[in-house]
Amino acid sequence: MSPISSELEKSQEKASFLVHVQFRQHATWQGNITWINKGVTQQFRSVLELIRLMTEAVESGDPEQTGFALSMEEEKK
């Protein structure tokens, strides 16, 4: 397998998210989103922010370049 096709397969990896809606206030959702593939969790304050987090995750593939700031280990502390 060539390095190019290997990179292409990696870039097409499906992102998996776990969304936990804790509240519904002001006509929107608040809660936590966990990026399962990378093991990071972030709070969101609106559906728009939730969509932004998911879009950044899919486009970049790197938690450090997105709004995902807390790892699951840091959150447990």
Backbone hydrogen bonds, N-H to C=O, Kabsch-Sander energy under -0.5 kcal/mol:
donor,donor_aa,acceptor,acceptor_aa,energy
6,S,2,S,-1.9
7,E,3,P,-2.2
8,L,4,I,-2.2
9,E,5,S,-2.1
10,K,6,S,-1.9
11,S,7,E,-2.3
12,Q,8,L,-1.2
13,E,10,K,-1.4
18,L,34,T,-2.4
19,V,17,F,-0.5
20,H,18,L,-0.5
20,H,32,N,-3.2
21,V,19,V,-0.6
22,Q,20,H,-0.7
22,Q,30,Q,-2.3
23,F,30,Q,-2.1
25,Q,28,T,-1.2
28,T,25,Q,-1.4
30,Q,23,F,-2.3
31,G,44,F,-2.1
32,N,20,H,-2.3
33,I,42,Q,-2.7
34,T,18,L,-2.7
35,W,33,I,-0.5
35,W,40,V,-2.9
36,I,16,S,-1.8
36,I,34,T,-1.1
37,N,16,S,-0.7
38,K,35,W,-0.7
39,G,35,W,-1.9
40,V,35,W,-1.3
41,T,70,L,-2.4
42,Q,33,I,-2.3
44,F,31,G,-2.6
50,L,46,S,-2.2
51,I,47,V,-2.6
52,R,48,L,-2.2
53,L,49,E,-2.5
54,M,50,L,-2.2
55,T,51,I,-2.5
56,E,52,R,-2.6
57,A,53,L,-2.1
58,V,54,M,-2.3
59,E,55,T,-2.5
60,S,56,E,-2.6
61,G,57,A,-2.0
65,Q,62,D,-1.6
66,T,63,P,-1.4
69,A,67,G,-0.9
70,L,41,T,-0.9
72,M,39,G,-1.9
75,E,71,S,-2.0
76,K,72,M,-1.4
77,K,73,E,-0.7
77,K,74,E,-0.6
